[in-house]
Each structure stands twice: as C-alpha cells, then as structure tokens.
C-alpha cells in the first residue's frame, strides 16, 4: 500500500480508495525473478503494470538481437500502459524484470469504463492515467533529442546534463548499467565507454558505475 500511494496512477487517493480501486480493476499480483519476462513483443496487452518492488525494463529487440532500451521502471512506476489503453493486436516491445520483484497488473479497460457501482475514484484514475501518458510522451521526445545528436560524446553529454537537471545538482545516479545506457542512446557500448573515459580524463565528469558527477569545465 505504501508503494501504491507513491504511484502517479493513484495520486490523490487514500488507502481505502486504492483498495477499492484494486478490487474494481481486477488487480493481479505477480512475482518475477531477474531476467524473467512479463510480456514479450507480439503479445496482446489489455492490462497495465505497476511495479511494487524490484525493477522492470522495457525494450525492443531486432532480428539480430540488438536491443533498444526505453527505460527502467522502479517501484510505483507504470509500464505497458500505452499499449494496454490502445488495445493493439500485438505490442512491439517486451518487458523483463531487470531486478527480482513483484508487479501488479490492472485491467486498463476498467479504468476508462466506469463500473456499475459508479465508483467515485474513476474520474481521478482517468486524469492520473492521462497525466502519466503525457509525461511518458514528453520523456520519449527528450530521448529523441539525445539520440538525434551526431556523436556518441554529444549523446552522452546531453543525457547526463538532463539527469543532472532532473536531480537538481551535479551529482546523480542513472537507472542504467553501461550496456543499458548504450542501448538507450543507440550507440555501441565500447564507443560509449571510451567516450566516458575521455570525458573523465578531460575533467568534464567523474563516475563510478552508475553514479556520475558533472564538473565545471
């Protein structure tokens, strides 16, 4: 319940309203070990997911196994909501547990269609879901800004600068390891690692694993 209260989907709802919403939306709780899938490309999706613990990675993979990572979602975050709401015949992406944990699936159709009980929280859920979809659209636009840069160096600096802005300071952690970051920025891992090392040697950044600091330069 404490995690759900932090979820943007349930913003403005109290504990009793969240419990009623879970019953109304046919909530199904599932557990996944690291690297286990929640859905795969080609599946039909009618339920959106909420991460209760662990983390979920959403990605697209081509015929040759090259991955395009869209993001890692932590506790309280949503995944699959766009495709569940669109009721597409098949989804073009996959979702896998990047960390072992539990997830909750909610029937998206029951959010947009008020039930016979005329539950008062439906209007709030719809507004919250629209807000989540809008924010995800903004995030996708920002990602296009990063991947549209010409060089690996420019892509990395644009991404790191945005993370610093979001963190409100020069020190921050990112939700990706090196391979995931390379997949997110659509670059080769070796080239990304080389550029990060150059930026460190030039005194532009400091980093240790997924923790970074932007330096005045």
RATATA-V101914 format. One line per field, one symbol per residue. ss: DSSP state (a for helix, b for strand, c for the rest). phi: phi as a letter, one per 30 degrees, with the letter a starting at -180 (. if undefined). burial: I if it has 16 or more other C-alpha atoms within 10 Angstrom, else O. Layout:
# RATATA-V101914
ss: ???
phi: ???
burial: ???
This chain:
# RATATA-V101914
ss: caaaaacaaaccccaaaaaaaaaacccbbbbbccccbbbcccccccbbbbbcccbbbbbbbcccccbbbbbbbccccbbcaaaaaacccccccbbbbbbcbbbbbbbaaaaacccccccccaaaaaaaaaaaaaaaaaaaaaaaaaaccccaaaaaaaaaaaaaaaacccbbbccccaaaaaaaacccaaaaaaaaaaaaacccbbbbccbbbbccc
phi: .ddddddddceicdedddddddddciebcbcbdeiddcabejdcbcbccbdcaiabccbbbdecjdcbdclcccejdcbiddddddhddaccbbbbddbdlbbccbddddddcedddhddddddddddddddddddddddddddddddddcddddddddddddddddiadcaccdbdddddddddibdddddddddddddddidbbabhccbbdcdb
burial: OOOIIOIIIIIOIOOOOIOOIOOIIOIOOOIIOOOOIIIIOOOIIIIIIIIIIIIIIIIIOOOOOOIIIIIIIIIIIIIIIIIIIOIOOOIOIIIIIIIIIIIIIIIIIIIOOIOOOOOOIIOIIIOIIOOIOOOOOOOOOOIOOIIOOOOIIOIIIIIIIOIIOOOOOIIIIIOIOOIIIIIIIIIOIOOIOOIIIOIIOOOIIIOOOOOIIIOOO
